Amino acid sequence: MWNKKNDEPATLRPQAEPIRPQGEPARSPAPTQIAPAVLAAPASPPAATNGPKQQAVIGPSMTIKGEIRAREELLVDGEVEGLLESQSLLTVGTNGKVRGNIKAREVAIFGSVRGNVVVAEKIAIREQGSLIGDIKGAGISIDDGAYFKGSIDIVRPEPKATKAVQNGPRVEAQAG
């Protein structure tokens, strides 16, 4: 499927299979070669896409100290020391190292985190991921091979039906 040889020229492209007239037997296609630029797989699994989403990326060569706040998805594949906040999905990639607290809607950890994590929905510590710190959130998933040391505080989200009633307009009836 993937040809990982880096000694091939970058000009090679996948070849489309020729169109055959009806009735001609299908031949096994010749092996295709893919340009090395196409071979570069992402450092961490891509997030599921439901339409065009923006994603901020802290690359593997980056080191940041301070507070980071984002409305869009955030991928940390470098080193961060300080507070991380995202109103969306925050992913710590396989090369990612975070030393500080995280607050986000959802968190996926493939790298290492040293700090407390607060999530509105769910947190997932993946196979090679590591978290040393406390978790507070509605859902948690820890894969086999992951490392976790800390406490877990599961908070139940308010039921949606109750929210609608509480936040809905008030109607008062008057007897006439």
Biotite code that builds the C-alpha atoms (Angstrom):
import biotite.structure as struc

atoms = struc.array([
    struc.Atom([0.000, 0.000, 0.000], chain_id="A", res_id=1, res_name="MET", atom_name="CA", element="C"),
    struc.Atom([2.665, 2.577, 1.021], chain_id="A", res_id=2, res_name="TRP", atom_name="CA", element="C"),
    struc.Atom([6.049, 2.514, -0.558], chain_id="A", res_id=3, res_name="ASN", atom_name="CA", element="C"),
    struc.Atom([8.350, 4.002, 2.075], chain_id="A", res_id=4, res_name="LYS", atom_name="CA", element="C"),
    struc.Atom([11.553, 4.210, 0.046], chain_id="A", res_id=5, res_name="LYS", atom_name="CA", element="C"),
    struc.Atom([12.941, 7.727, 0.248], chain_id="A", res_id=6, res_name="ASN", atom_name="CA", element="C"),
    struc.Atom([15.498, 7.259, -2.549], chain_id="A", res_id=7, res_name="ASP", atom_name="CA", element="C"),
    struc.Atom([12.915, 7.638, -5.322], chain_id="A", res_id=8, res_name="GLU", atom_name="CA", element="C"),
    struc.Atom([12.635, 10.915, -7.223], chain_id="A", res_id=9, res_name="PRO", atom_name="CA", element="C"),
    struc.Atom([9.902, 13.286, -6.057], chain_id="A", res_id=10, res_name="ALA", atom_name="CA", element="C"),
    struc.Atom([8.503, 13.524, -9.585], chain_id="A", res_id=11, res_name="THR", atom_name="CA", element="C"),
    struc.Atom([6.903, 10.056, -9.595], chain_id="A", res_id=12, res_name="LEU", atom_name="CA", element="C"),
    struc.Atom([3.131, 10.121, -9.318], chain_id="A", res_id=13, res_name="ARG", atom_name="CA", element="C"),
    struc.Atom([0.494, 7.396, -8.956], chain_id="A", res_id=14, res_name="PRO", atom_name="CA", element="C"),
    struc.Atom([-0.668, 6.185, -12.354], chain_id="A", res_id=15, res_name="GLN", atom_name="CA", element="C"),
    struc.Atom([-4.333, 5.819, -13.191], chain_id="A", res_id=16, res_name="ALA", atom_name="CA", element="C"),
    struc.Atom([-5.469, 2.452, -14.472], chain_id="A", res_id=17, res_name="GLU", atom_name="CA", element="C"),
    struc.Atom([-6.126, 2.559, -18.244], chain_id="A", res_id=18, res_name="PRO", atom_name="CA", element="C"),
    struc.Atom([-9.699, 2.375, -19.462], chain_id="A", res_id=19, res_name="ILE", atom_name="CA", element="C"),
    struc.Atom([-10.414, -1.015, -21.023], chain_id="A", res_id=20, res_name="ARG", atom_name="CA", element="C"),
    struc.Atom([-13.079, -1.807, -23.598], chain_id="A", res_id=21, res_name="PRO", atom_name="CA", element="C"),
    struc.Atom([-15.898, -4.014, -22.368], chain_id="A", res_id=22, res_name="GLN", atom_name="CA", element="C"),
    struc.Atom([-15.085, -7.688, -22.459], chain_id="A", res_id=23, res_name="GLY", atom_name="CA", element="C"),
    struc.Atom([-11.319, -7.238, -22.092], chain_id="A", res_id=24, res_name="GLU", atom_name="CA", element="C"),
    struc.Atom([-10.105, -9.129, -19.017], chain_id="A", res_id=25, res_name="PRO", atom_name="CA", element="C"),
    struc.Atom([-8.813, -7.059, -16.141], chain_id="A", res_id=26, res_name="ALA", atom_name="CA", element="C"),
    struc.Atom([-5.082, -7.301, -15.631], chain_id="A", res_id=27, res_name="ARG", atom_name="CA", element="C"),
    struc.Atom([-3.440, -6.722, -12.337], chain_id="A", res_id=28, res_name="SER", atom_name="CA", element="C"),
    struc.Atom([-2.181, -3.152, -12.383], chain_id="A", res_id=29, res_name="PRO", atom_name="CA", element="C"),
    struc.Atom([1.528, -2.454, -12.378], chain_id="A", res_id=30, res_name="ALA", atom_name="CA", element="C"),
    struc.Atom([2.850, -1.406, -8.986], chain_id="A", res_id=31, res_name="PRO", atom_name="CA", element="C"),
    struc.Atom([2.552, 2.327, -8.595], chain_id="A", res_id=32, res_name="THR", atom_name="CA", element="C"),
    struc.Atom([5.107, 4.548, -6.998], chain_id="A", res_id=33, res_name="GLN", atom_name="CA", element="C"),
    struc.Atom([4.138, 7.427, -4.790], chain_id="A", res_id=34, res_name="ILE", atom_name="CA", element="C"),
    struc.Atom([6.143, 10.582, -4.323], chain_id="A", res_id=35, res_name="ALA", atom_name="CA", element="C"),
    struc.Atom([7.885, 10.813, -0.924], chain_id="A", res_id=36, res_name="PRO", atom_name="CA", element="C"),
    struc.Atom([5.991, 14.024, -0.104], chain_id="A", res_id=37, res_name="ALA", atom_name="CA", element="C"),
    struc.Atom([2.770, 12.026, -0.286], chain_id="A", res_id=38, res_name="VAL", atom_name="CA", element="C"),
    struc.Atom([4.202, 9.358, 2.019], chain_id="A", res_id=39, res_name="LEU", atom_name="CA", element="C"),
    struc.Atom([4.572, 11.623, 5.021], chain_id="A", res_id=40, res_name="ALA", atom_name="CA", element="C"),
    struc.Atom([1.899, 10.360, 7.384], chain_id="A", res_id=41, res_name="ALA", atom_name="CA", element="C"),
    struc.Atom([0.599, 12.688, 10.089], chain_id="A", res_id=42, res_name="PRO", atom_name="CA", element="C"),
    struc.Atom([2.287, 12.371, 13.484], chain_id="A", res_id=43, res_name="ALA", atom_name="CA", element="C"),
    struc.Atom([-1.057, 11.626, 15.075], chain_id="A", res_id=44, res_name="SER", atom_name="CA", element="C"),
    struc.Atom([-4.299, 10.265, 13.705], chain_id="A", res_id=45, res_name="PRO", atom_name="CA", element="C"),
    struc.Atom([-6.399, 12.944, 12.031], chain_id="A", res_id=46, res_name="PRO", atom_name="CA", element="C"),
    struc.Atom([-9.551, 14.109, 13.726], chain_id="A", res_id=47, res_name="ALA", atom_name="CA", element="C"),
    struc.Atom([-12.861, 13.089, 12.233], chain_id="A", res_id=48, res_name="ALA", atom_name="CA", element="C"),
    struc.Atom([-14.113, 15.710, 9.829], chain_id="A", res_id=49, res_name="THR", atom_name="CA", element="C"),
    struc.Atom([-17.695, 16.866, 9.597], chain_id="A", res_id=50, res_name="ASN", atom_name="CA", element="C"),
    struc.Atom([-17.251, 19.622, 7.055], chain_id="A", res_id=51, res_name="GLY", atom_name="CA", element="C"),
    struc.Atom([-14.538, 22.263, 6.883], chain_id="A", res_id=52, res_name="PRO", atom_name="CA", element="C"),
    struc.Atom([-12.989, 22.773, 10.317], chain_id="A", res_id=53, res_name="LYS", atom_name="CA", element="C"),
    struc.Atom([-10.125, 24.991, 11.250], chain_id="A", res_id=54, res_name="GLN", atom_name="CA", element="C"),
    struc.Atom([-7.252, 23.514, 13.218], chain_id="A", res_id=55, res_name="GLN", atom_name="CA", element="C"),
    struc.Atom([-4.384, 25.268, 14.939], chain_id="A", res_id=56, res_name="ALA", atom_name="CA", element="C"),
    struc.Atom([-1.134, 23.278, 15.024], chain_id="A", res_id=57, res_name="VAL", atom_name="CA", element="C"),
    struc.Atom([1.851, 23.506, 17.330], chain_id="A", res_id=58, res_name="ILE", atom_name="CA", element="C"),
    struc.Atom([4.445, 21.613, 15.321], chain_id="A", res_id=59, res_name="GLY", atom_name="CA", element="C"),
    struc.Atom([7.086, 19.156, 16.544], chain_id="A", res_id=60, res_name="PRO", atom_name="CA", element="C"),
    struc.Atom([9.889, 21.734, 16.350], chain_id="A", res_id=61, res_name="SER", atom_name="CA", element="C"),
    struc.Atom([8.009, 24.288, 18.480], chain_id="A", res_id=62, res_name="MET", atom_name="CA", element="C"),
    struc.Atom([8.431, 24.987, 22.212], chain_id="A", res_id=63, res_name="THR", atom_name="CA", element="C"),
    struc.Atom([5.967, 27.379, 23.818], chain_id="A", res_id=64, res_name="ILE", atom_name="CA", element="C"),
    struc.Atom([5.774, 28.743, 27.376], chain_id="A", res_id=65, res_name="LYS", atom_name="CA", element="C"),
    struc.Atom([2.642, 30.607, 28.360], chain_id="A", res_id=66, res_name="GLY", atom_name="CA", element="C"),
    struc.Atom([-1.116, 30.450, 27.949], chain_id="A", res_id=67, res_name="GLU", atom_name="CA", element="C"),
    struc.Atom([-2.740, 29.246, 24.739], chain_id="A", res_id=68, res_name="ILE", atom_name="CA", element="C"),
    struc.Atom([-6.434, 29.771, 24.073], chain_id="A", res_id=69, res_name="ARG", atom_name="CA", element="C"),
    struc.Atom([-8.187, 28.647, 20.889], chain_id="A", res_id=70, res_name="ALA", atom_name="CA", element="C"),
    struc.Atom([-11.758, 28.435, 19.623], chain_id="A", res_id=71, res_name="ARG", atom_name="CA", element="C"),
    struc.Atom([-10.893, 25.919, 16.910], chain_id="A", res_id=72, res_name="GLU", atom_name="CA", element="C"),
    struc.Atom([-9.385, 22.459, 17.193], chain_id="A", res_id=73, res_name="GLU", atom_name="CA", element="C"),
    struc.Atom([-5.833, 22.460, 18.511], chain_id="A", res_id=74, res_name="LEU", atom_name="CA", element="C"),
    struc.Atom([-3.116, 19.898, 17.741], chain_id="A", res_id=75, res_name="LEU", atom_name="CA", element="C"),
    struc.Atom([-0.074, 19.992, 20.022], chain_id="A", res_id=76, res_name="VAL", atom_name="CA", element="C"),
    struc.Atom([2.786, 18.039, 18.497], chain_id="A", res_id=77, res_name="ASP", atom_name="CA", element="C"),
    struc.Atom([5.541, 20.136, 20.093], chain_id="A", res_id=78, res_name="GLY", atom_name="CA", element="C"),
    struc.Atom([6.295, 21.131, 23.693], chain_id="A", res_id=79, res_name="GLU", atom_name="CA", element="C"),
    struc.Atom([4.034, 23.416, 25.699], chain_id="A", res_id=80, res_name="VAL", atom_name="CA", element="C"),
    struc.Atom([4.518, 24.638, 29.251], chain_id="A", res_id=81, res_name="GLU", atom_name="CA", element="C"),
    struc.Atom([1.492, 26.482, 30.596], chain_id="A", res_id=82, res_name="GLY", atom_name="CA", element="C"),
    struc.Atom([-2.268, 26.602, 30.306], chain_id="A", res_id=83, res_name="LEU", atom_name="CA", element="C"),
    struc.Atom([-3.992, 25.176, 27.210], chain_id="A", res_id=84, res_name="LEU", atom_name="CA", element="C"),
    struc.Atom([-7.629, 25.979, 26.458], chain_id="A", res_id=85, res_name="GLU", atom_name="CA", element="C"),
    struc.Atom([-9.766, 25.030, 23.466], chain_id="A", res_id=86, res_name="SER", atom_name="CA", element="C"),
    struc.Atom([-13.482, 25.385, 22.916], chain_id="A", res_id=87, res_name="GLN", atom_name="CA", element="C"),
    struc.Atom([-13.245, 22.359, 20.628], chain_id="A", res_id=88, res_name="SER", atom_name="CA", element="C"),
    struc.Atom([-11.073, 19.225, 20.386], chain_id="A", res_id=89, res_name="LEU", atom_name="CA", element="C"),
    struc.Atom([-7.551, 19.461, 21.794], chain_id="A", res_id=90, res_name="LEU", atom_name="CA", element="C"),
    struc.Atom([-5.204, 16.700, 20.614], chain_id="A", res_id=91, res_name="THR", atom_name="CA", element="C"),
    struc.Atom([-1.774, 16.023, 22.088], chain_id="A", res_id=92, res_name="VAL", atom_name="CA", element="C"),
    struc.Atom([0.042, 14.285, 19.221], chain_id="A", res_id=93, res_name="GLY", atom_name="CA", element="C"),
    struc.Atom([2.562, 11.462, 19.523], chain_id="A", res_id=94, res_name="THR", atom_name="CA", element="C"),
    struc.Atom([5.433, 13.987, 19.702], chain_id="A", res_id=95, res_name="ASN", atom_name="CA", element="C"),
    struc.Atom([3.465, 16.319, 21.998], chain_id="A", res_id=96, res_name="GLY", atom_name="CA", element="C"),
    struc.Atom([4.607, 17.096, 25.541], chain_id="A", res_id=97, res_name="LYS", atom_name="CA", element="C"),
    struc.Atom([2.439, 19.287, 27.747], chain_id="A", res_id=98, res_name="VAL", atom_name="CA", element="C"),
    struc.Atom([3.452, 20.500, 31.215], chain_id="A", res_id=99, res_name="ARG", atom_name="CA", element="C"),
    struc.Atom([0.445, 22.425, 32.432], chain_id="A", res_id=100, res_name="GLY", atom_name="CA", element="C"),
    struc.Atom([-3.303, 22.283, 32.815], chain_id="A", res_id=101, res_name="ASN", atom_name="CA", element="C"),
    struc.Atom([-5.700, 21.633, 29.950], chain_id="A", res_id=102, res_name="ILE", atom_name="CA", element="C"),
    struc.Atom([-9.290, 22.808, 29.630], chain_id="A", res_id=103, res_name="LYS", atom_name="CA", element="C"),
    struc.Atom([-11.262, 21.832, 26.520], chain_id="A", res_id=104, res_name="ALA", atom_name="CA", element="C"),
    struc.Atom([-14.511, 20.427, 25.204], chain_id="A", res_id=105, res_name="ARG", atom_name="CA", element="C"),
    struc.Atom([-12.762, 17.173, 24.212], chain_id="A", res_id=106, res_name="GLU", atom_name="CA", element="C"),
    struc.Atom([-9.178, 15.937, 24.693], chain_id="A", res_id=107, res_name="VAL", atom_name="CA", element="C"),
    struc.Atom([-7.275, 13.135, 22.947], chain_id="A", res_id=108, res_name="ALA", atom_name="CA", element="C"),
    struc.Atom([-3.815, 12.260, 24.288], chain_id="A", res_id=109, res_name="ILE", atom_name="CA", element="C"),
    struc.Atom([-1.342, 10.378, 22.087], chain_id="A", res_id=110, res_name="PHE", atom_name="CA", element="C"),
    struc.Atom([1.773, 11.971, 23.680], chain_id="A", res_id=111, res_name="GLY", atom_name="CA", element="C"),
    struc.Atom([2.447, 12.984, 27.285], chain_id="A", res_id=112, res_name="SER", atom_name="CA", element="C"),
    struc.Atom([0.689, 15.392, 29.637], chain_id="A", res_id=113, res_name="VAL", atom_name="CA", element="C"),
    struc.Atom([1.728, 16.451, 33.144], chain_id="A", res_id=114, res_name="ARG", atom_name="CA", element="C"),
    struc.Atom([-1.110, 18.497, 34.572], chain_id="A", res_id=115, res_name="GLY", atom_name="CA", element="C"),
    struc.Atom([-4.791, 18.471, 35.348], chain_id="A", res_id=116, res_name="ASN", atom_name="CA", element="C"),
    struc.Atom([-7.367, 18.085, 32.584], chain_id="A", res_id=117, res_name="VAL", atom_name="CA", element="C"),
    struc.Atom([-10.909, 19.460, 32.639], chain_id="A", res_id=118, res_name="VAL", atom_name="CA", element="C"),
    struc.Atom([-13.200, 18.418, 29.768], chain_id="A", res_id=119, res_name="VAL", atom_name="CA", element="C"),
    struc.Atom([-16.795, 19.357, 29.069], chain_id="A", res_id=120, res_name="ALA", atom_name="CA", element="C"),
    struc.Atom([-17.477, 16.130, 27.177], chain_id="A", res_id=121, res_name="GLU", atom_name="CA", element="C"),
    struc.Atom([-14.815, 13.414, 27.040], chain_id="A", res_id=122, res_name="LYS", atom_name="CA", element="C"),
    struc.Atom([-11.123, 12.605, 27.304], chain_id="A", res_id=123, res_name="ILE", atom_name="CA", element="C"),
    struc.Atom([-9.321, 9.735, 25.587], chain_id="A", res_id=124, res_name="ALA", atom_name="CA", element="C"),
    struc.Atom([-5.841, 8.556, 26.524], chain_id="A", res_id=125, res_name="ILE", atom_name="CA", element="C"),
    struc.Atom([-4.655, 6.538, 23.547], chain_id="A", res_id=126, res_name="ARG", atom_name="CA", element="C"),
    struc.Atom([-2.348, 3.520, 23.347], chain_id="A", res_id=127, res_name="GLU", atom_name="CA", element="C"),
    struc.Atom([1.027, 5.242, 23.816], chain_id="A", res_id=128, res_name="GLN", atom_name="CA", element="C"),
    struc.Atom([-0.418, 8.281, 25.613], chain_id="A", res_id=129, res_name="GLY", atom_name="CA", element="C"),
    struc.Atom([0.520, 9.294, 29.134], chain_id="A", res_id=130, res_name="SER", atom_name="CA", element="C"),
    struc.Atom([-1.274, 11.509, 31.665], chain_id="A", res_id=131, res_name="LEU", atom_name="CA", element="C"),
    struc.Atom([-0.014, 12.342, 35.140], chain_id="A", res_id=132, res_name="ILE", atom_name="CA", element="C"),
    struc.Atom([-2.655, 14.541, 36.719], chain_id="A", res_id=133, res_name="GLY", atom_name="CA", element="C"),
    struc.Atom([-6.295, 14.705, 37.704], chain_id="A", res_id=134, res_name="ASP", atom_name="CA", element="C"),
    struc.Atom([-9.223, 14.423, 35.298], chain_id="A", res_id=135, res_name="ILE", atom_name="CA", element="C"),
    struc.Atom([-12.592, 16.128, 35.620], chain_id="A", res_id=136, res_name="LYS", atom_name="CA", element="C"),
    struc.Atom([-15.122, 15.455, 32.885], chain_id="A", res_id=137, res_name="GLY", atom_name="CA", element="C"),
    struc.Atom([-18.219, 13.675, 31.659], chain_id="A", res_id=138, res_name="ALA", atom_name="CA", element="C"),
    struc.Atom([-16.533, 10.720, 29.926], chain_id="A", res_id=139, res_name="GLY", atom_name="CA", element="C"),
    struc.Atom([-13.194, 8.970, 29.863], chain_id="A", res_id=140, res_name="ILE", atom_name="CA", element="C"),
    struc.Atom([-11.517, 6.362, 27.710], chain_id="A", res_id=141, res_name="SER", atom_name="CA", element="C"),
    struc.Atom([-8.125, 4.800, 28.464], chain_id="A", res_id=142, res_name="ILE", atom_name="CA", element="C"),
    struc.Atom([-6.699, 2.434, 25.843], chain_id="A", res_id=143, res_name="ASP", atom_name="CA", element="C"),
    struc.Atom([-4.574, -0.633, 26.613], chain_id="A", res_id=144, res_name="ASP", atom_name="CA", element="C"),
    struc.Atom([-0.939, 0.449, 26.730], chain_id="A", res_id=145, res_name="GLY", atom_name="CA", element="C"),
    struc.Atom([-1.768, 3.980, 27.924], chain_id="A", res_id=146, res_name="ALA", atom_name="CA", element="C"),
    struc.Atom([-0.439, 5.352, 31.218], chain_id="A", res_id=147, res_name="TYR", atom_name="CA", element="C"),
    struc.Atom([-2.503, 7.300, 33.753], chain_id="A", res_id=148, res_name="PHE", atom_name="CA", element="C"),
    struc.Atom([-1.704, 8.396, 37.281], chain_id="A", res_id=149, res_name="LYS", atom_name="CA", element="C"),
    struc.Atom([-4.131, 10.655, 39.115], chain_id="A", res_id=150, res_name="GLY", atom_name="CA", element="C"),
    struc.Atom([-7.737, 10.917, 40.143], chain_id="A", res_id=151, res_name="SER", atom_name="CA", element="C"),
    struc.Atom([-10.904, 10.933, 38.077], chain_id="A", res_id=152, res_name="ILE", atom_name="CA", element="C"),
    struc.Atom([-13.972, 13.028, 38.820], chain_id="A", res_id=153, res_name="ASP", atom_name="CA", element="C"),
    struc.Atom([-16.852, 12.101, 36.532], chain_id="A", res_id=154, res_name="ILE", atom_name="CA", element="C"),
    struc.Atom([-19.402, 14.897, 36.270], chain_id="A", res_id=155, res_name="VAL", atom_name="CA", element="C"),
    struc.Atom([-22.747, 14.265, 34.695], chain_id="A", res_id=156, res_name="ARG", atom_name="CA", element="C"),
    struc.Atom([-23.786, 16.767, 32.087], chain_id="A", res_id=157, res_name="PRO", atom_name="CA", element="C"),
    struc.Atom([-27.109, 18.454, 32.620], chain_id="A", res_id=158, res_name="GLU", atom_name="CA", element="C"),
    struc.Atom([-29.836, 16.665, 30.610], chain_id="A", res_id=159, res_name="PRO", atom_name="CA", element="C"),
    struc.Atom([-30.635, 18.556, 27.388], chain_id="A", res_id=160, res_name="LYS", atom_name="CA", element="C"),
    struc.Atom([-34.382, 18.519, 28.033], chain_id="A", res_id=161, res_name="ALA", atom_name="CA", element="C"),
    struc.Atom([-33.859, 20.189, 31.418], chain_id="A", res_id=162, res_name="THR", atom_name="CA", element="C"),
    struc.Atom([-31.599, 22.841, 29.876], chain_id="A", res_id=163, res_name="LYS", atom_name="CA", element="C"),
    struc.Atom([-34.228, 23.755, 27.278], chain_id="A", res_id=164, res_name="ALA", atom_name="CA", element="C"),
    struc.Atom([-36.900, 24.147, 29.946], chain_id="A", res_id=165, res_name="VAL", atom_name="CA", element="C"),
    struc.Atom([-34.635, 26.222, 32.214], chain_id="A", res_id=166, res_name="GLN", atom_name="CA", element="C"),
    struc.Atom([-33.328, 28.434, 29.416], chain_id="A", res_id=167, res_name="ASN", atom_name="CA", element="C"),
    struc.Atom([-36.572, 28.694, 27.459], chain_id="A", res_id=168, res_name="GLY", atom_name="CA", element="C"),
    struc.Atom([-38.893, 31.706, 27.515], chain_id="A", res_id=169, res_name="PRO", atom_name="CA", element="C"),
    struc.Atom([-41.229, 32.055, 30.464], chain_id="A", res_id=170, res_name="ARG", atom_name="CA", element="C"),
    struc.Atom([-44.909, 32.059, 29.727], chain_id="A", res_id=171, res_name="VAL", atom_name="CA", element="C"),
    struc.Atom([-47.350, 33.191, 32.364], chain_id="A", res_id=172, res_name="GLU", atom_name="CA", element="C"),
    struc.Atom([-51.049, 32.765, 31.967], chain_id="A", res_id=173, res_name="ALA", atom_name="CA", element="C"),
    struc.Atom([-53.444, 35.348, 33.369], chain_id="A", res_id=174, res_name="GLN", atom_name="CA", element="C"),
    struc.Atom([-56.993, 34.604, 34.288], chain_id="A", res_id=175, res_name="ALA", atom_name="CA", element="C"),
    struc.Atom([-59.273, 37.150, 32.831], chain_id="A", res_id=176, res_name="GLY", atom_name="CA", element="C"),
])
